[in-house]
Amino acid sequence: MIAQLSVHPIGEGTSLGRFVRKGVAVIKESGYKYDVGGMSTSVEVPDLDALFELVKAVHAAHVGEGAQRVVVDLKIDDRRDKQATIESKKMSATKP
């Protein structure tokens, strides 16, 4: 299962790097494969339970950093017909 996660603390100014770094650290510590993009982070997880636990942990990291309001954007690609990875999705989108 692949998910795209973007977490936004609201009302914390224009520079949000410290929040992003906290969230990425949580994802890194999870051991799941991930890819940080300019607007979101993609992550490979085994199932919905693992994904929601990870989202909860990232959310908690933002709150722990002082955010008073947090918005979470989440997209889930639960492909059942074949194995999909972040890398295979990139290759599919960029091959000629």
The first five atom37 places (N, CA, C, CB, O) and aatype in JSON, in Angstrom:
{
  "aatype": [12, 9, 0, 5, 10, 15, 19, 8, 14, 9, 7, 6, 7, 16, 15, 10, 7, 1, 13, 19, 1, 11, 7, 19, 0, 19, 9, 11, 6, 15, 7, 18, 11, 18, 3, 19, 7, 7, 12, 15, 16, 15, 19, 6, 19, 14, 3, 10, 3, 0, 10, 13, 6, 10, 19, 11, 0, 19, 8, 0, 0, 8, 19, 7, 6, 7, 0, 5, 1, 19, 19, 19, 3, 10, 11, 9, 3, 3, 1, 1, 3, 11, 5, 0, 16, 9, 6, 15, 11, 11, 12, 15, 0, 16, 11, 14],
  "atom_mask": [
    [1, 1, 1, 1, 1],
    [1, 1, 1, 1, 1],
    [1, 1, 1, 1, 1],
    [1, 1, 1, 1, 1],
    [1, 1, 1, 1, 1],
    [1, 1, 1, 1, 1],
    [1, 1, 1, 1, 1],
    [1, 1, 1, 1, 1],
    [1, 1, 1, 1, 1],
    [1, 1, 1, 1, 1],
    [1, 1, 1, 0, 1],
    [1, 1, 1, 1, 1],
    [1, 1, 1, 0, 1],
    [1, 1, 1, 1, 1],
    [1, 1, 1, 1, 1],
    [1, 1, 1, 1, 1],
    [1, 1, 1, 0, 1],
    [1, 1, 1, 1, 1],
    [1, 1, 1, 1, 1],
    [1, 1, 1, 1, 1],
    [1, 1, 1, 1, 1],
    [1, 1, 1, 1, 1],
    [1, 1, 1, 0, 1],
    [1, 1, 1, 1, 1],
    [1, 1, 1, 1, 1],
    [1, 1, 1, 1, 1],
    [1, 1, 1, 1, 1],
    [1, 1, 1, 1, 1],
    [1, 1, 1, 1, 1],
    [1, 1, 1, 1, 1],
    [1, 1, 1, 0, 1],
    [1, 1, 1, 1, 1],
    [1, 1, 1, 1, 1],
    [1, 1, 1, 1, 1],
    [1, 1, 1, 1, 1],
    [1, 1, 1, 1, 1],
    [1, 1, 1, 0, 1],
    [1, 1, 1, 0, 1],
    [1, 1, 1, 1, 1],
    [1, 1, 1, 1, 1],
    [1, 1, 1, 1, 1],
    [1, 1, 1, 1, 1],
    [1, 1, 1, 1, 1],
    [1, 1, 1, 1, 1],
    [1, 1, 1, 1, 1],
    [1, 1, 1, 1, 1],
    [1, 1, 1, 1, 1],
    [1, 1, 1, 1, 1],
    [1, 1, 1, 1, 1],
    [1, 1, 1, 1, 1],
    [1, 1, 1, 1, 1],
    [1, 1, 1, 1, 1],
    [1, 1, 1, 1, 1],
    [1, 1, 1, 1, 1],
    [1, 1, 1, 1, 1],
    [1, 1, 1, 1, 1],
    [1, 1, 1, 1, 1],
    [1, 1, 1, 1, 1],
    [1, 1, 1, 1, 1],
    [1, 1, 1, 1, 1],
    [1, 1, 1, 1, 1],
    [1, 1, 1, 1, 1],
    [1, 1, 1, 1, 1],
    [1, 1, 1, 0, 1],
    [1, 1, 1, 1, 1],
    [1, 1, 1, 0, 1],
    [1, 1, 1, 1, 1],
    [1, 1, 1, 1, 1],
    [1, 1, 1, 1, 1],
    [1, 1, 1, 1, 1],
    [1, 1, 1, 1, 1],
    [1, 1, 1, 1, 1],
    [1, 1, 1, 1, 1],
    [1, 1, 1, 1, 1],
    [1, 1, 1, 1, 1],
    [1, 1, 1, 1, 1],
    [1, 1, 1, 1, 1],
    [1, 1, 1, 1, 1],
    [1, 1, 1, 1, 1],
    [1, 1, 1, 1, 1],
    [1, 1, 1, 1, 1],
    [1, 1, 1, 1, 1],
    [1, 1, 1, 1, 1],
    [1, 1, 1, 1, 1],
    [1, 1, 1, 1, 1],
    [1, 1, 1, 1, 1],
    [1, 1, 1, 1, 1],
    [1, 1, 1, 1, 1],
    [1, 1, 1, 1, 1],
    [1, 1, 1, 1, 1],
    [1, 1, 1, 1, 1],
    [1, 1, 1, 1, 1],
    [1, 1, 1, 1, 1],
    [1, 1, 1, 1, 1],
    [1, 1, 1, 1, 1],
    [1, 1, 1, 1, 1]
  ],
  "atom_positions": [
    [[0.84, -1.16, 0.0], [0.0, 0.0, 0.0], [0.9, 1.24, 0.0], [-0.97, -0.01, 1.22], [1.88, 1.32, 0.74]],
    [[0.54, 2.18, -0.83], [1.3, 3.43, -0.92], [0.37, 4.57, -0.5], [1.87, 3.66, -2.36], [-0.8, 4.61, -0.88]],
    [[0.91, 5.48, 0.27], [0.12, 6.64, 0.69], [0.92, 7.91, 0.46], [-0.29, 6.52, 2.17], [2.15, 7.92, 0.52]],
    [[0.2, 8.97, 0.21], [0.79, 10.3, 0.09], [0.26, 11.12, 1.25], [0.46, 10.97, -1.29], [-0.95, 11.26, 1.43]],
    [[1.18, 11.66, 2.03], [0.82, 12.34, 3.27], [1.38, 13.76, 3.26], [1.35, 11.56, 4.49], [2.55, 13.99, 2.95]],
    [[0.51, 14.69, 3.6], [0.92, 16.08, 3.75], [0.25, 16.61, 5.02], [0.54, 16.94, 2.49], [-0.97, 16.59, 5.13]],
    [[1.04, 17.08, 5.95], [0.53, 17.56, 7.23], [0.86, 19.03, 7.36], [1.14, 16.74, 8.42], [2.01, 19.44, 7.17]],
    [[-0.15, 19.84, 7.67], [0.01, 21.28, 7.7], [-0.4, 21.85, 9.05], [-0.81, 21.93, 6.58], [-1.58, 21.8, 9.4]],
    [[0.54, 22.38, 9.81], [0.12, 23.13, 11.0], [-0.4, 24.49, 10.55], [1.31, 23.28, 12.02], [0.22, 25.16, 9.73]],
    [[-1.52, 24.89, 11.09], [-2.16, 26.15, 10.69], [-1.86, 27.22, 11.74], [-3.7, 25.96, 10.53], [-1.86, 26.95, 12.94]],
    [[-1.59, 28.45, 11.26], [-1.39, 29.57, 12.16], [-0.01, 29.62, 12.79], [0.0, 0.0, 0.0], [0.18, 30.24, 13.83]],
    [[0.96, 28.94, 12.14], [2.31, 28.88, 12.71], [3.32, 29.69, 11.91], [2.78, 27.43, 12.78], [4.53, 29.51, 12.06]],
    [[2.84, 30.59, 11.07], [3.74, 31.42, 10.27], [3.98, 30.83, 8.9], [0.0, 0.0, 0.0], [3.32, 29.87, 8.49]],
    [[4.92, 31.42, 8.18], [5.17, 31.0, 6.81], [6.26, 29.94, 6.69], [5.54, 32.18, 5.99], [6.29, 29.22, 5.69]],
    [[7.15, 29.83, 7.65], [8.21, 28.83, 7.61], [7.81, 27.65, 8.49], [9.57, 29.44, 8.07], [7.74, 27.77, 9.71]],
    [[7.56, 26.51, 7.85], [7.07, 25.34, 8.57], [8.08, 24.21, 8.62], [5.79, 24.85, 7.94], [7.75, 23.08, 9.0]],
    [[9.31, 24.5, 8.24], [10.35, 23.47, 8.15], [10.53, 22.67, 9.42], [0.0, 0.0, 0.0], [10.76, 21.46, 9.36]],
    [[10.43, 23.3, 10.57], [10.66, 22.56, 11.82], [9.58, 21.5, 12.02], [10.69, 23.52, 13.02], [9.86, 20.44, 12.58]],
    [[8.36, 21.79, 11.58], [7.28, 20.8, 11.69], [7.5, 19.66, 10.7], [5.92, 21.46, 11.44], [7.34, 18.49, 11.05]],
    [[7.86, 20.01, 9.48], [8.11, 19.0, 8.45], [9.23, 18.06, 8.9], [8.47, 19.66, 7.11], [9.11, 16.85, 8.76]],
    [[10.3, 18.62, 9.43], [11.42, 17.79, 9.89], [10.99, 16.82, 10.98], [12.57, 18.67, 10.4], [11.43, 15.67, 11.0]],
    [[10.13, 17.27, 11.89], [9.63, 16.38, 12.96], [8.81, 15.24, 12.37], [8.77, 17.17, 13.98], [8.96, 14.08, 12.76]],
    [[7.94, 15.57, 11.42], [7.12, 14.54, 10.79], [7.94, 13.55, 9.99], [0.0, 0.0, 0.0], [7.71, 12.34, 10.06]],
    [[8.91, 14.04, 9.24], [9.78, 13.15, 8.46], [10.6, 12.26, 9.39], [10.71, 13.97, 7.53], [10.84, 11.09, 9.07]],
    [[11.03, 12.79, 10.52], [11.79, 11.98, 11.48], [10.94, 10.82, 12.0], [12.27, 12.85, 12.67], [11.44, 9.71, 12.17]],
    [[9.67, 11.07, 12.24], [8.77, 10.0, 12.69], [8.65, 8.93, 11.61], [7.37, 10.57, 13.03], [8.7, 7.73, 11.91]],
    [[8.5, 9.36, 10.36], [8.38, 8.4, 9.26], [9.68, 7.61, 9.11], [8.04, 9.12, 7.94], [9.65, 6.39, 8.92]],
    [[10.8, 8.28, 9.2], [12.1, 7.61, 9.09], [12.25, 6.56, 10.19], [13.24, 8.63, 9.16], [12.69, 5.44, 9.94]],
    [[11.9, 6.94, 11.42], [12.01, 6.02, 12.56], [11.08, 4.81, 12.43], [11.71, 6.75, 13.85], [11.34, 3.77, 13.03]],
    [[10.02, 4.95, 11.65], [9.08, 3.84, 11.48], [9.71, 2.68, 10.73], [7.84, 4.31, 10.74], [9.29, 1.53, 10.89]],
    [[10.72, 2.97, 9.92], [11.35, 1.93, 9.12], [10.68, 1.7, 7.78], [0.0, 0.0, 0.0], [11.19, 0.91, 6.97]],
    [[9.57, 2.35, 7.51], [8.91, 2.2, 6.23], [9.66, 2.97, 5.15], [7.44, 2.68, 6.31], [10.29, 4.0, 5.43]],
    [[9.6, 2.46, 3.93], [10.21, 3.16, 2.81], [9.4, 4.43, 2.55], [10.28, 2.25, 1.54], [8.17, 4.39, 2.55]],
    [[10.09, 5.54, 2.31], [9.41, 6.81, 2.08], [10.19, 7.66, 1.1], [9.19, 7.56, 3.39], [11.37, 7.41, 0.84]],
    [[9.52, 8.68, 0.57], [10.13, 9.6, -0.37], [9.55, 10.99, -0.11], [9.9, 9.15, -1.87], [8.35, 11.21, -0.26]],
    [[10.42, 11.92, 0.29], [9.98, 13.28, 0.57], [9.96, 14.06, -0.73], [10.89, 13.96, 1.62], [10.96, 14.13, -1.44]],
    [[8.8, 14.66, -1.03], [8.66, 15.5, -2.2], [8.55, 16.96, -1.8], [0.0, 0.0, 0.0], [8.61, 17.28, -0.61]],
    [[8.38, 17.82, -2.75], [8.28, 19.25, -2.47], [7.01, 19.65, -1.76], [0.0, 0.0, 0.0], [6.98, 20.67, -1.07]],
    [[5.94, 18.87, -1.91], [4.65, 19.22, -1.33], [4.06, 18.13, -0.43], [3.69, 19.54, -2.42], [3.09, 18.38, 0.28]],
    [[4.63, 16.94, -0.46], [4.11, 15.83, 0.33], [5.17, 14.75, 0.45], [2.81, 15.26, -0.28], [6.24, 14.83, -0.17]],
    [[4.86, 13.75, 1.25], [5.74, 12.61, 1.42], [4.98, 11.35, 1.07], [6.29, 12.55, 2.87], [3.85, 11.15, 1.51]],
    [[5.59, 10.49, 0.28], [5.02, 9.19, -0.05], [5.62, 8.15, 0.88], [5.26, 8.82, -1.54], [6.8, 8.23, 1.24]],
    [[4.81, 7.17, 1.26], [5.29, 6.13, 2.16], [4.65, 4.8, 1.76], [4.96, 6.48, 3.64], [3.48, 4.75, 1.37]],
    [[5.43, 3.72, 1.87], [4.94, 2.37, 1.63], [4.68, 1.72, 2.98], [5.96, 1.53, 0.78], [5.57, 1.66, 3.83]],
    [[3.47, 1.24, 3.18], [3.09, 0.58, 4.44], [2.39, -0.73, 4.12], [2.18, 1.5, 5.3], [1.87, -0.9, 3.02]],
    [[2.37, -1.67, 5.08], [1.75, -2.96, 4.8], [0.22, -2.95, 4.76], [2.19, -3.94, 5.82], [-0.38, -3.75, 4.04]],
    [[-0.42, -2.05, 5.52], [-1.87, -2.06, 5.59], [-2.39, -0.75, 6.2], [-2.37, -3.27, 6.42], [-1.61, 0.11, 6.61]],
    [[-3.71, -0.62, 6.23], [-4.33, 0.6, 6.76], [-4.02, 0.84, 8.23], [-5.81, 0.52, 6.56], [-3.82, 1.98, 8.64]],
    [[-4.0, -0.22, 9.01], [-3.7, -0.04, 10.43], [-2.33, 0.61, 10.62], [-3.75, -1.39, 11.16], [-2.17, 1.54, 11.41]],
    [[-1.34, 0.1, 9.89], [0.01, 0.66, 9.99], [0.02, 2.11, 9.52], [1.01, -0.18, 9.17], [0.67, 2.96, 10.12]],
    [[-0.7, 2.39, 8.43], [-0.76, 3.75, 7.91], [-1.36, 4.7, 8.92], [-1.55, 3.79, 6.61], [-0.81, 5.77, 9.19]],
    [[-2.5, 4.33, 9.49], [-3.17, 5.23, 10.43], [-2.36, 5.42, 11.7], [-4.55, 4.69, 10.78], [-2.38, 6.51, 12.29]],
    [[-1.65, 4.41, 12.14], [-0.75, 4.58, 13.3], [0.36, 5.56, 12.96], [-0.14, 3.22, 13.73], [0.74, 6.4, 13.79]],
    [[0.89, 5.46, 11.75], [1.94, 6.39, 11.32], [1.4, 7.82, 11.21], [2.53, 5.94, 9.97], [2.06, 8.76, 11.66]],
    [[0.22, 7.99, 10.63], [-0.38, 9.32, 10.51], [-0.62, 9.9, 11.9], [-1.72, 9.26, 9.71], [-0.36, 11.09, 12.12]],
    [[-1.1, 9.09, 12.83], [-1.31, 9.56, 14.2], [0.0, 10.01, 14.83], [-1.96, 8.46, 15.05], [0.04, 11.02, 15.53]],
    [[1.07, 9.28, 14.58], [2.38, 9.63, 15.15], [2.91, 10.94, 14.54], [3.38, 8.49, 14.92], [3.49, 11.76, 15.26]],
    [[2.73, 11.12, 13.24], [3.17, 12.37, 12.6], [2.35, 13.54, 13.14], [3.04, 12.27, 11.06], [2.9, 14.6, 13.44]],
    [[1.06, 13.34, 13.25], [0.18, 14.37, 13.81], [0.64, 14.73, 15.22], [-1.3, 13.89, 13.83], [0.74, 15.91, 15.56]],
    [[0.93, 13.74, 16.04], [1.38, 13.97, 17.41], [2.7, 14.74, 17.44], [1.54, 12.65, 18.16], [2.93, 15.55, 18.34]],
    [[3.58, 14.48, 16.47], [4.85, 15.19, 16.4], [4.62, 16.68, 16.14], [5.75, 14.59, 15.31], [5.32, 17.52, 16.7]],
    [[3.66, 16.99, 15.29], [3.35, 18.4, 15.02], [2.76, 19.07, 16.25], [2.37, 18.51, 13.84], [3.12, 20.2, 16.58]],
    [[1.86, 18.39, 16.92], [1.28, 18.93, 18.16], [2.37, 19.09, 19.21], [0.15, 18.01, 18.68], [2.4, 20.08, 19.93]],
    [[3.26, 18.12, 19.29], [4.37, 18.2, 20.24], [5.33, 19.34, 19.96], [0.0, 0.0, 0.0], [6.01, 19.83, 20.85]],
    [[5.36, 19.76, 18.7], [6.21, 20.89, 18.31], [5.51, 22.22, 18.57], [6.58, 20.78, 16.82], [6.1, 23.28, 18.38]],
    [[4.26, 22.16, 19.02], [3.56, 23.37, 19.4], [2.39, 23.78, 18.52], [0.0, 0.0, 0.0], [1.76, 24.8, 18.78]],
    [[2.08, 23.0, 17.49], [0.97, 23.35, 16.61], [-0.35, 23.31, 17.38], [0.91, 22.41, 15.39], [-0.61, 22.36, 18.12]],
    [[-1.15, 24.35, 17.19], [-2.46, 24.42, 17.83], [-3.58, 23.92, 16.91], [-2.75, 25.84, 18.27], [-4.69, 23.64, 17.36]],
    [[-3.26, 23.82, 15.61], [-4.22, 23.34, 14.63], [-3.44, 22.61, 13.55], [-5.07, 24.51, 14.03], [-2.44, 23.11, 13.05]],
    [[-3.9, 21.41, 13.19], [-3.19, 20.59, 12.22], [-4.18, 20.05, 11.18], [-2.44, 19.42, 12.93], [-5.22, 19.49, 11.54]],
    [[-3.85, 20.22, 9.9], [-4.64, 19.67, 8.82], [-3.83, 18.55, 8.17], [-5.02, 20.78, 7.77], [-2.64, 18.72, 7.9]],
    [[-4.47, 17.4, 7.93], [-3.81, 16.25, 7.33], [-4.48, 15.96, 6.0], [-3.86, 15.01, 8.27], [-5.7, 15.75, 5.93]],
    [[-3.68, 15.94, 4.93], [-4.15, 15.49, 3.61], [-3.55, 14.12, 3.38], [-3.73, 16.51, 2.46], [-2.34, 13.93, 3.51]],
    [[-4.4, 13.16, 3.03], [-3.94, 11.78, 2.88], [-4.57, 11.17, 1.64], [-4.28, 10.94, 4.13], [-5.79, 11.21, 1.46]],
    [[-3.73, 10.6, 0.77], [-4.19, 9.83, -0.37], [-3.67, 8.42, -0.2], [-3.71, 10.45, -1.73], [-2.53, 8.22, 0.22]],
    [[-4.49, 7.43, -0.53], [-4.12, 6.03, -0.36], [-4.29, 5.3, -1.68], [-4.97, 5.37, 0.76], [-5.34, 5.39, -2.32]],
    [[-3.26, 4.58, -2.07], [-3.32, 3.72, -3.25], [-3.2, 2.28, -2.75], [-2.18, 4.06, -4.31], [-2.11, 1.81, -2.44]],
    [[-4.33, 1.6, -2.68], [-4.4, 0.23, -2.18], [-4.58, -0.69, -3.38], [-5.55, 0.04, -1.13], [-5.68, -1.17, -3.64]],
    [[-3.5, -0.93, -4.08], [-3.55, -1.74, -5.29], [-3.54, -3.21, -4.93], [-2.38, -1.4, -6.23], [-2.64, -3.68, -4.24]],
    [[-4.54, -3.95, -5.4], [-4.69, -5.36, -5.05], [-4.29, -6.32, -6.16], [-6.11, -5.63, -4.65], [-4.08, -7.51, -5.91]],
    [[-4.17, -5.82, -7.39], [-3.91, -6.73, -8.51], [-2.44, -7.05, -8.73], [-4.47, -6.15, -9.76], [-2.11, -8.04, -9.38]],
    [[-1.54, -6.21, -8.19], [-0.12, -6.49, -8.3], [0.64, -5.66, -7.28], [0.39, -6.21, -9.74], [0.11, -4.7, -6.73]],
    [[1.88, -6.04, -7.04], [2.74, -5.32, -6.11], [3.07, -3.95, -6.69], [4.04, -6.12, -5.83], [3.49, -3.83, -7.84]],
    [[2.88, -2.92, -5.89], [3.22, -1.56, -6.32], [4.12, -0.94, -5.26], [1.94, -0.69, -6.55], [3.93, -1.15, -4.06]],
    [[5.09, -0.18, -5.72], [6.0, 0.52, -4.83], [6.09, 1.97, -5.27], [7.41, -0.16, -4.83], [5.64, 2.33, -6.36]],
    [[6.67, 2.79, -4.44], [6.89, 4.18, -4.83], [7.71, 4.22, -6.11], [7.59, 4.96, -3.69], [7.41, 4.97, -7.03]],
    [[8.75, 3.41, -6.14], [9.64, 3.4, -7.3], [8.92, 2.92, -8.56], [10.85, 2.5, -7.03], [9.11, 3.5, -9.64]],
    [[8.1, 1.88, -8.45], [7.4, 1.39, -9.64], [6.4, 2.43, -10.15], [6.67, 0.07, -9.33], [6.19, 2.53, -11.36]],
    [[5.78, 3.18, -9.26], [4.86, 4.24, -9.7], [5.62, 5.35, -10.41], [4.09, 4.81, -8.49], [5.14, 5.89, -11.41]],
    [[6.8, 5.71, -9.9], [7.61, 6.72, -10.56], [8.02, 6.26, -11.95], [8.84, 7.05, -9.73], [7.94, 7.02, -12.92]],
    [[8.47, 5.02, -12.05], [8.92, 4.49, -13.34], [7.76, 4.45, -14.34], [9.52, 3.06, -13.16], [7.95, 4.78, -15.51]],
    [[6.59, 4.05, -13.88], [5.42, 3.98, -14.76], [5.05, 5.36, -15.3], [4.24, 3.37, -14.01], [4.62, 5.5, -16.44]],
    [[5.23, 6.37, -14.48], [4.86, 7.73, -14.88], [5.9, 8.41, -15.75], [4.62, 8.57, -13.65], [5.59, 9.39, -16.43]],
    [[7.13, 7.91, -15.73], [8.2, 8.61, -16.45], [8.78, 7.82, -17.63], [9.31, 8.94, -15.5], [9.58, 8.36, -18.38]],
    [[8.4, 6.56, -17.8], [8.97, 5.81, -18.92], [8.33, 6.27, -20.23], [8.76, 4.29, -18.73], [7.17, 6.67, -20.27]],
    [[9.13, 6.22, -21.3], [8.61, 6.69, -22.6], [7.55, 5.77, -23.18], [9.75, 6.81, -23.59], [7.03, 6.04, -24.27]]
  ]
}
